Amino acid sequence: MATPPEEQPDFITDDANAHLSSEERARRKHAHFGENQVDHRPAAVPPAEAPPARPRSRRTFWIVVLVAVALFAVLLLIGLLPRLKQNNERKEEAQSEDNATPAVSVLPAEEAPDTIRLDLPADTRSNRETYLFARTNGFVQVWYTDIGTKVKRGQLLALIATPELDQQIAQARANLTLAQSNYRRLTGISMPGAISKQELDQAKAQFAAEQAVVNGLLAQQGFRRVVAPFNGLVTQRNVEVGSLVSASNAAGSQLFKVEQTDTLRAFVNVPQNYATAIRPGLVTQLIVPEFPNRTFAGRVARDAGALSEGTRTLETIVKIPNRQQQLRPGIFAQVRFELPRTAPSVLISANTLVPGGTQPRVVVIQDKKVHYQDITPGRDFGAQVEVIGGLKGGELLVVNPAETLTEGETVAARLAKVEKKASAPTQPAAPERLYDPNRPIVSSPAGK
């Protein structure tokens, strides 16, 4: 039985290794006994480890909190200081406005031009026009002209066959021959007292009557020929060969219509307030939708001389030369008048009127003080209003007057800027149409 080896002295005592950790003591033991030697000593019980150091998480938490509070304070100051500065500036501006003189924008009242431009609708007709009716009974034997044919005065348009009239003429001529024979027979008797003077007068009168009947029938037969009454253009033909016609002027019984179109007449109804400016020879312009960029010159030929009781308008006839036949009778057009102004007036901007109230008025600046002036408005031109009473022209009128302005208040006037609408560069503004069917018919100052 083997004897246990002697215990080798432990050169590394536990007291010497007390300050070492358990891992370090094990490493030194292993190095002392060697890799093949076995340590038969009982394993030393490691001493209890020292308690862990205090964690730093709480310190980090407070650092983060302090940084967040500081950042919040900085952001608060960044957002609050400009707001406080702005509020102070507003208070200073409000105080300065309360202490300063209020400023208003003004526009001068302009004197109206000497002429007024007035556009009125017109009904155009030919210079001369007439319907041709039959003056005798019969039927159309032949017609020679159709619509659109230019004719001369006396030119044959159609021929009417009158068989009944021909027989009446034959009968009248027979009666005339008999009356003529009786009259000659009685005048041939030379024996005194054979016939009375009364018998001779009766025969003479009978002969004259029969002669008149024949002449009347021959004149009626002359209406077989339908001729043009003047130089012009055939615009209607309502007959065909064989059509039965009668001596009548009832509606729809006309055979032809002839018009003279080298000059047109435009019939215009001028309102009462412009009637006094209408005079013969006044130069006008005819505006036609088919010629948007052109006008046709004309002159006032005559007027009715009295207003219509129903419409209170003055019927006026304007003649327009049409030698090139560019205009057609019956077209709708507008006549533009350049009427002289009969009474002085003033033009003001529409936004200078004081809103509200029953009496129209404006705010006039006189010696830097506010004055409310009553006015008498005339025509409304949209952006401008005509004033026929209350202003003389040149007065400074407040634009968009506020309700806070009081009579006699001192203000600082500054000239308002008239804004002009700029056209888009990609869409250039089109030229103004001389005729626009959707535009309301209003008058406007000729100078604008």
C-alpha positions as CSV (number, residue, x, y, z in Angstrom):
1,M,0.0,0.0,0.0
2,A,1.5,3.3,-1.2
3,T,2.2,5.9,1.3
4,P,1.0,9.4,0.5
5,P,3.6,11.7,-0.5
6,E,4.8,14.2,1.9
7,E,3.1,17.5,1.9
8,Q,5.3,20.0,0.3
9,P,5.6,23.3,2.1
10,D,3.4,25.9,0.7
11,F,5.8,28.6,-0.2
12,I,2.8,30.9,-1.0
13,T,0.9,31.3,2.1
14,D,-2.7,32.3,2.3
15,D,-1.7,35.3,4.3
16,A,0.6,36.4,1.5
17,N,-2.1,35.9,-1.1
18,A,-4.8,37.5,0.9
19,H,-4.6,40.7,-1.2
20,L,-4.7,38.7,-4.5
21,S,-7.8,37.7,-6.3
22,S,-8.9,34.0,-6.6
23,E,-7.8,33.8,-10.3
24,E,-4.3,35.2,-9.5
25,R,-3.8,32.7,-6.6
26,A,-4.8,29.8,-8.7
27,R,-2.4,30.8,-11.4
28,R,0.5,31.0,-8.9
29,K,-0.4,27.6,-7.5
30,H,-0.3,26.0,-10.9
31,A,3.0,27.6,-11.6
32,H,4.5,26.4,-8.3
33,F,3.5,22.7,-8.4
34,G,3.9,22.2,-12.1
35,E,1.7,20.9,-14.8
36,N,2.1,17.2,-13.8
37,Q,1.9,17.6,-10.1
38,V,-1.2,17.2,-8.2
39,D,-2.2,19.5,-5.4
40,H,-3.5,17.3,-2.6
41,R,-4.3,20.1,-0.4
42,P,-7.9,21.0,0.1
43,A,-9.0,23.9,-2.1
44,A,-8.9,27.1,-0.3
45,V,-12.1,28.8,0.1
46,P,-12.0,32.1,-1.7
47,P,-12.7,35.0,0.4
48,A,-15.9,37.0,-0.1
49,E,-15.6,39.5,-3.0
50,A,-15.8,43.1,-2.3
51,P,-19.2,44.8,-3.0
52,P,-19.5,46.3,-6.6
53,A,-18.9,50.0,-7.1
54,R,-21.9,52.4,-7.1
55,P,-23.5,52.6,-10.7
56,R,-23.3,55.8,-12.7
57,S,-26.8,55.6,-14.3
58,R,-28.3,58.1,-11.8
59,R,-25.6,60.6,-12.5
60,T,-26.1,60.3,-16.2
61,F,-29.8,60.8,-15.8
62,W,-29.4,64.1,-14.0
63,I,-26.9,65.3,-16.6
64,V,-29.4,64.5,-19.4
65,V,-32.2,66.3,-17.5
66,L,-30.0,69.4,-17.0
67,V,-29.1,69.5,-20.7
68,A,-32.7,69.2,-21.8
69,V,-33.8,71.9,-19.4
70,A,-31.0,74.2,-20.7
71,L,-32.0,73.5,-24.4
72,F,-35.6,74.2,-23.7
73,A,-34.7,77.4,-22.0
74,V,-32.6,78.5,-25.0
75,L,-35.4,77.6,-27.5
76,L,-37.9,79.4,-25.3
77,L,-35.8,82.5,-25.3
78,I,-35.3,82.3,-29.1
79,G,-39.0,82.2,-29.7
80,L,-40.1,84.6,-27.0
81,L,-37.7,87.4,-27.5
82,P,-38.8,88.3,-31.1
83,R,-42.4,88.0,-30.1
84,L,-41.9,90.4,-27.2
85,K,-40.0,92.8,-29.5
86,Q,-42.7,92.6,-32.1
87,N,-45.4,93.4,-29.5
88,N,-43.4,96.3,-28.3
89,E,-43.1,97.6,-31.9
90,R,-46.8,97.3,-32.4
91,K,-47.6,99.1,-29.3
92,E,-45.2,101.9,-30.3
93,E,-46.8,102.1,-33.8
94,A,-50.3,102.2,-32.3
95,Q,-49.3,105.0,-30.0
96,S,-47.6,106.8,-32.9
97,E,-50.7,106.4,-35.0
98,D,-53.0,107.6,-32.2
99,N,-50.8,110.7,-31.9
100,A,-50.1,111.2,-35.7
101,T,-52.4,112.7,-38.3
102,P,-54.4,110.1,-40.3
103,A,-53.3,109.7,-43.9
104,V,-55.9,109.2,-46.8
105,S,-55.5,108.5,-50.5
106,V,-57.1,111.0,-52.8
107,L,-57.9,111.3,-56.5
108,P,-58.7,114.5,-58.4
109,A,-62.1,115.1,-60.0
110,E,-61.6,115.5,-63.7
111,E,-63.6,117.7,-66.1
112,A,-65.6,115.7,-68.6
113,P,-64.5,115.9,-72.3
114,D,-66.4,118.1,-74.7
115,T,-68.0,115.1,-76.6
116,I,-69.8,112.0,-75.5
117,R,-69.5,108.7,-77.3
118,L,-72.8,106.9,-77.6
119,D,-73.4,103.5,-79.2
120,L,-77.0,102.6,-80.1
121,P,-78.5,99.6,-82.0
122,A,-79.7,100.2,-85.5
123,D,-81.9,98.6,-88.1
124,T,-80.5,98.9,-91.6
125,R,-82.5,99.1,-94.8
126,S,-81.9,100.0,-98.4
127,N,-82.0,103.6,-99.5
128,R,-85.1,102.8,-101.7
129,E,-87.2,99.6,-101.6
130,T,-90.6,98.7,-102.9
131,Y,-92.9,95.7,-103.5
132,L,-94.3,95.2,-107.0
133,F,-98.0,94.0,-107.2
134,A,-100.2,93.1,-110.1
135,R,-102.6,95.8,-111.2
136,T,-104.7,93.5,-113.4
137,N,-106.2,90.0,-113.2
138,G,-104.6,87.2,-115.1
139,F,-101.8,84.7,-114.9
140,V,-98.0,84.9,-115.3
141,Q,-97.1,84.3,-118.9
142,V,-93.3,84.6,-118.4
143,W,-90.8,86.1,-115.9
144,Y,-87.4,87.5,-116.8
145,T,-85.5,88.3,-113.6
146,D,-84.7,86.3,-110.5
147,I,-83.4,87.3,-107.1
148,G,-80.0,89.0,-107.1
149,T,-80.5,90.4,-110.6
150,K,-79.5,94.0,-111.1
151,V,-82.1,95.9,-113.1
152,K,-82.5,99.3,-114.7
153,R,-85.5,101.6,-114.5
154,G,-88.2,100.4,-116.9
155,Q,-86.7,97.0,-117.4
156,L,-89.3,94.2,-117.9
157,L,-89.5,91.8,-115.1
158,A,-92.5,89.7,-116.0
159,L,-95.4,89.5,-118.4
160,I,-99.0,88.8,-117.4
161,A,-101.6,87.2,-119.7
162,T,-105.0,88.9,-119.5
163,P,-107.5,87.0,-121.7
164,E,-110.6,88.5,-119.9
165,L,-109.3,92.0,-120.2
166,D,-108.7,91.5,-123.9
167,Q,-112.3,90.6,-124.4
168,Q,-113.4,93.6,-122.4
169,I,-111.3,95.8,-124.6
170,A,-112.9,94.3,-127.7
171,Q,-116.4,94.9,-126.4
172,A,-115.5,98.5,-125.4
173,R,-114.1,99.2,-128.8
174,A,-117.3,97.9,-130.4
175,N,-119.4,100.2,-128.2
176,L,-117.1,103.0,-129.1
177,T,-117.5,102.4,-132.8
178,L,-121.3,102.4,-132.4
179,A,-121.3,105.6,-130.4
180,Q,-119.1,107.2,-132.9
181,S,-121.4,106.2,-135.8
182,N,-124.4,107.6,-134.0
183,Y,-122.8,110.8,-133.3
184,R,-121.6,111.2,-136.8
185,R,-125.0,110.4,-138.2
186,L,-126.6,113.0,-136.1
187,T,-124.1,115.6,-137.0
188,G,-124.6,114.8,-140.7
189,I,-128.2,115.8,-140.7
190,S,-128.4,119.3,-142.2
191,M,-132.1,119.8,-142.2
192,P,-133.0,122.5,-139.6
193,G,-135.2,121.1,-136.8
194,A,-134.8,117.5,-137.8
195,I,-133.1,116.7,-134.5
196,S,-133.0,118.5,-131.2
197,K,-129.9,119.8,-129.7
198,Q,-130.4,117.5,-126.7
199,E,-130.2,114.4,-128.9
200,L,-127.0,115.7,-130.4
201,D,-125.4,116.4,-127.0
202,Q,-126.4,112.9,-125.8
203,A,-124.8,111.3,-128.7
204,K,-121.7,113.3,-128.2
205,A,-121.5,112.4,-124.5
206,Q,-122.1,108.7,-125.3
207,F,-119.2,108.8,-127.7
208,A,-116.9,110.4,-125.2
209,A,-117.9,107.9,-122.5
210,E,-117.2,104.9,-124.7
211,Q,-113.9,106.5,-125.6
212,A,-113.0,106.8,-121.9
213,V,-113.9,103.2,-121.2
214,V,-111.7,102.0,-124.0
215,N,-108.8,104.2,-122.8
216,G,-109.2,102.9,-119.2
217,L,-109.1,99.3,-120.3
218,L,-106.1,99.9,-122.5
219,A,-104.4,101.5,-119.5
220,Q,-105.2,98.5,-117.4
221,Q,-103.9,96.3,-120.2
222,G,-100.6,98.2,-120.0
223,F,-100.1,96.7,-116.5
224,R,-99.5,93.4,-118.2
225,R,-95.9,94.4,-118.2
226,V,-94.3,94.3,-114.8
227,V,-91.3,96.7,-114.9
228,A,-88.7,98.0,-112.5
229,P,-89.5,101.4,-111.0
230,F,-85.9,102.4,-110.4
231,N,-82.3,101.1,-110.7
232,G,-81.7,98.5,-108.1
233,L,-81.5,94.8,-107.2
234,V,-84.3,92.2,-107.2
235,T,-84.4,90.8,-103.7
236,Q,-87.6,88.8,-103.9
237,R,-89.5,86.8,-106.5
238,N,-92.8,85.2,-105.5
239,V,-94.3,84.1,-108.9
240,E,-93.9,81.3,-111.3
241,V,-95.1,80.7,-114.8
242,G,-98.8,80.1,-114.8
243,S,-99.4,81.6,-111.3
244,L,-102.8,83.3,-111.0
245,V,-102.5,87.0,-110.0
246,S,-105.1,89.6,-109.2
247,A,-105.2,93.3,-108.7
248,S,-104.5,93.4,-104.9
249,N,-101.9,94.6,-102.5
250,A,-102.7,92.1,-99.7
251,A,-99.8,90.7,-97.7
252,G,-98.1,87.9,-99.6
253,S,-99.5,88.8,-103.0
254,Q,-96.4,90.8,-104.1
255,L,-94.7,89.7,-107.2
256,F,-91.2,91.1,-106.8
257,K,-89.2,93.3,-104.4
258,V,-86.7,95.8,-105.7
259,E,-84.1,97.5,-103.5
260,Q,-81.5,100.2,-104.2
261,T,-78.5,99.1,-102.1
262,D,-75.8,101.6,-103.2
263,T,-76.7,103.6,-100.0
264,L,-78.1,102.2,-96.8
265,R,-80.3,103.8,-94.2
266,A,-79.8,103.0,-90.5
267,F,-82.8,103.7,-88.3
268,V,-81.8,104.6,-84.7
269,N,-83.9,105.4,-81.7
270,V,-82.0,108.1,-79.7
271,P,-82.9,108.5,-76.0
272,Q,-84.5,111.7,-74.8
273,N,-81.4,113.0,-72.9
274,Y,-79.4,112.9,-76.2
275,A,-82.1,114.0,-78.6
276,T,-81.1,117.7,-78.3
277,A,-77.7,117.0,-79.7
278,I,-78.9,115.3,-82.9
279,R,-78.8,117.4,-86.0
280,P,-78.7,116.7,-89.8
281,G,-75.2,116.3,-91.1
282,L,-73.7,114.9,-87.8
283,V,-70.9,112.5,-88.6
284,T,-71.4,108.9,-87.3
285,Q,-69.8,105.5,-87.5
286,L,-71.6,102.2,-88.4
287,I,-70.2,99.2,-86.4
288,V,-71.0,95.7,-87.9
289,P,-70.2,92.4,-86.2
290,E,-68.9,90.9,-89.4
291,F,-66.2,93.7,-89.6
292,P,-64.9,93.8,-86.0
293,N,-61.9,96.0,-86.9
294,R,-63.5,98.4,-89.2
295,T,-66.2,101.1,-89.1
296,F,-68.3,102.6,-91.9
297,A,-68.7,106.4,-92.1
298,G,-72.2,107.9,-92.2
299,R,-74.1,111.1,-91.6
300,V,-77.4,111.9,-90.0
301,A,-79.9,112.5,-92.9
302,R,-83.0,113.5,-90.9
303,D,-84.9,112.8,-87.7
304,A,-88.6,112.5,-86.8
305,G,-88.7,115.9,-85.1
306,A,-90.8,114.5,-82.2
307,L,-90.2,111.8,-79.6
308,S,-92.2,108.6,-79.6
309,E,-94.8,108.6,-76.9
310,G,-94.2,104.9,-76.0
311,T,-90.4,104.9,-75.8
312,R,-89.5,108.6,-75.4
313,T,-86.9,108.2,-78.2
314,L,-86.2,110.2,-81.3
315,E,-86.2,108.2,-84.5
316,T,-83.1,109.2,-86.5
317,I,-82.1,108.1,-90.0
318,V,-78.4,107.8,-90.8
319,K,-77.2,107.2,-94.4
320,I,-74.1,105.2,-95.1
321,P,-72.6,105.0,-98.6
322,N,-72.3,101.4,-99.9
323,R,-70.9,101.6,-103.4
324,Q,-68.7,98.5,-102.9
325,Q,-71.7,96.5,-101.8
326,Q,-69.9,95.3,-98.6
327,L,-73.0,95.9,-96.4
328,R,-76.3,94.0,-96.9
329,P,-79.7,95.6,-96.1
330,G,-81.3,94.1,-93.0
331,I,-78.1,93.5,-91.1
332,F,-78.0,94.3,-87.4
333,A,-75.5,97.0,-86.5
334,Q,-74.6,99.8,-84.1
335,V,-74.3,103.4,-84.8
336,R,-71.7,105.4,-82.8
337,F,-72.4,109.0,-82.2
338,E,-69.9,111.7,-81.1
339,L,-72.3,114.1,-79.5
340,P,-71.3,117.5,-78.2
341,R,-71.8,118.0,-74.5
342,T,-74.6,120.4,-73.8
343,A,-73.9,121.0,-70.1
344,P,-70.5,120.9,-68.2
345,S,-69.9,117.9,-66.0
346,V,-67.2,116.2,-63.9
347,L,-65.9,112.6,-63.9
348,I,-65.0,111.0,-60.6
349,S,-63.8,107.5,-59.6
350,A,-66.6,105.2,-58.5
351,N,-64.7,104.2,-55.3
352,T,-64.8,107.8,-54.1
353,L,-68.5,107.7,-53.3
354,V,-69.4,107.5,-49.7
355,P,-71.1,104.1,-49.1
356,G,-74.6,104.1,-47.6
357,G,-77.0,107.0,-47.1
358,T,-79.8,108.2,-49.4
359,Q,-78.0,111.3,-50.7
360,P,-74.9,110.6,-52.9
361,R,-71.8,112.4,-51.5
362,V,-68.1,112.4,-51.5
363,V,-65.3,113.4,-49.1
364,V,-63.4,116.5,-50.3
365,I,-60.1,117.5,-48.8
366,Q,-60.0,121.3,-48.4
367,D,-57.0,122.8,-46.6
368,K,-56.1,119.4,-45.2
369,K,-59.5,119.1,-43.6
370,V,-62.3,116.7,-44.3
371,H,-65.5,118.0,-45.9
372,Y,-68.5,115.9,-46.9
373,Q,-69.9,117.3,-50.2
374,D,-73.4,116.3,-51.7
375,I,-73.4,115.6,-55.4
376,T,-75.9,115.0,-58.2
377,P,-74.7,112.0,-60.2
378,G,-75.3,111.6,-63.9
379,R,-74.5,108.6,-66.0
380,D,-72.6,105.6,-64.7
381,F,-69.7,104.5,-66.8
382,G,-68.6,101.6,-64.5
383,A,-65.2,102.6,-63.2
384,Q,-66.2,106.3,-63.4
385,V,-69.3,108.3,-62.5
386,E,-70.5,111.5,-64.1
387,V,-71.4,114.3,-61.7
388,I,-73.6,117.1,-63.0
389,G,-73.8,119.0,-59.8
390,G,-71.8,119.6,-56.6
391,L,-68.3,119.6,-58.1
392,K,-66.4,121.9,-60.5
393,G,-63.4,119.7,-61.3
394,G,-60.0,119.6,-59.7
395,E,-61.2,118.8,-56.1
396,L,-59.3,116.1,-54.2
397,L,-61.6,113.3,-53.3
398,V,-60.8,110.6,-50.7
399,V,-60.6,107.1,-52.2
400,N,-62.6,104.5,-50.2
401,P,-63.6,106.9,-47.4
402,A,-63.7,105.3,-44.0
403,E,-66.7,105.8,-41.7
404,T,-64.4,107.1,-39.0
405,L,-63.7,110.3,-40.9
406,T,-65.5,113.3,-39.3
407,E,-66.3,116.7,-40.7
408,G,-63.4,119.1,-40.2
409,E,-60.9,116.4,-39.2
410,T,-57.3,117.2,-40.2
411,V,-55.7,114.5,-42.4
412,A,-52.6,114.0,-44.5
413,A,-53.6,113.6,-48.2
414,R,-51.5,111.5,-50.6
415,L,-52.2,110.9,-54.3
416,A,-53.5,107.4,-54.9
417,K,-51.8,105.2,-57.5
418,V,-53.9,104.0,-60.4
419,E,-53.2,100.3,-60.8
420,K,-53.0,99.0,-64.3
421,K,-53.5,95.4,-65.1
422,A,-50.5,93.9,-66.8
423,S,-51.2,91.4,-69.5
424,A,-49.6,88.0,-69.2
425,P,-46.5,87.6,-71.4
426,T,-47.7,84.3,-72.9
427,Q,-51.1,85.6,-73.7
428,P,-51.0,89.2,-75.2
429,A,-54.1,91.2,-74.8
430,A,-56.4,91.1,-77.9
431,P,-57.5,94.4,-79.5
432,E,-60.8,95.8,-78.3
433,R,-63.7,94.7,-80.4
434,L,-65.7,97.5,-81.9
435,Y,-68.8,95.4,-81.5
436,D,-69.5,93.0,-78.7
437,P,-73.0,91.4,-78.5
438,N,-72.5,90.7,-74.8
439,R,-71.5,94.2,-73.9
440,P,-74.2,96.4,-72.4
441,I,-75.2,99.4,-74.4
442,V,-74.0,102.4,-72.4
443,S,-72.5,105.7,-73.3
444,S,-69.0,106.7,-72.3
445,P,-66.8,109.8,-72.4
446,A,-65.3,110.2,-75.9
447,G,-61.9,111.2,-74.4
448,K,-61.5,107.8,-72.7
